[in-house]
């Protein structure tokens, strides 16, 4: 079954696109948080090993 785009006087709305974009933004945000967490853990580990 094909998806139908909703057309209004304002232009075209893309509900599926917006939903997918928002999900992707959440995933990217979570990935960045995990990267920051592990970077902090690595820094803390390196600091304790050099002492």
PyMOL commands that set and color helices and strands:
alter all, ss='L'
color gray80, all
select helices_A, chain A and resi 15-50
alter helices_A, ss='H'
color red, helices_A
select strands_A, chain A and resi 6-8+11-13
alter strands_A, ss='S'
color yellow, strands_A
deselect
rebuild
show_as cartoon
